[in-house]
Amino acid sequence: TVGVIGRGVIGLRFARMADAMGMRVRGFDPYAKDLPAYIESTDLATIWSESDAISLHCPLTADNAKMLNARTLAACKKGVI
């Protein structure tokens, strides 16, 4: 399972490649609409706890500057990449 944070052009392209390789793709983006069927929309808590790999595809903004921190890293699945 790969968690994709940010589903803009690059995030969607990455998700499509992951899906083509047989990965389960879960995605989070509070602004995305009309997602392809191969991306399962989910919340950040699920991304942290259930992803074997997490890929960030979002610009750094004041809203997300502290999204990745000690608390969220501790919530990640053991061995996450």
N, C-alpha and C positions, 0 to 999 in steps of 0.2 A: 504494500500500500504506500503510495506517495501522496503527500499533502502538498498542495500547490497554494501558496498565498499570493494573491494578485492574479487576476484573470484577464489581463489586458492581452495585447497581441502576442507578446513573448510568453506569458504564462499559458495562454491557450495553445501555442505551438508546442511548448514543452509538454503540456498535458496530452496532446495528440500523440506525440512520440512515445510517451510513457504508456499510453493505452495501446499503441501498436505493438509494444513489447510485452503486452499481457499484464501490465500492472493495473491494480485497482487505483483509480484516481479520485481523490477527494479534494475539493477546492473551497477556498474562502476568499471572498471579496465582497464587501458590503455594497459596492456600487455596480456590480456586474448583473446583467440581465440577459435573458435568452441564451442560456448555456447549452452547449452540445450535450447529447445524451450520455456520453462517456465520462462526464465530470459529475460526481455526486457532490452537490452543494452541502456544506456542513459548517459548523461553528469552529472557532479556534480551539476550544477545549478538546474537541474530537480530533482535530489535526494533531495537537500535541500528544495526546494519549494513544492514538491508534496508528500513526504513520511510522513506517520503517525508514522513510527518507522524507525530508521536508525541503521544499525548494521555494525560495522567496523571490517574487517577481513584482515588487512594489517599490515606488519611489519613497525615499525617506521624507516624511512630513512630521509636523508637530503632533498629529494624531496618532502616528504609529511608531514614533521614535523609541518608545519604551516597550514595544510589543514583545520583543525577545529579551528576556532578562533571567535572572537566577530562578525566579518562581516558575516561569514557563519552561525553562530548561529542565527543572526538577520534575515537571509534569509529563515530560516526554517519555515515550516508551524506551526501555533499556536497549541500548545499542543503536539508537536512531542515528541516521547520517544526515 
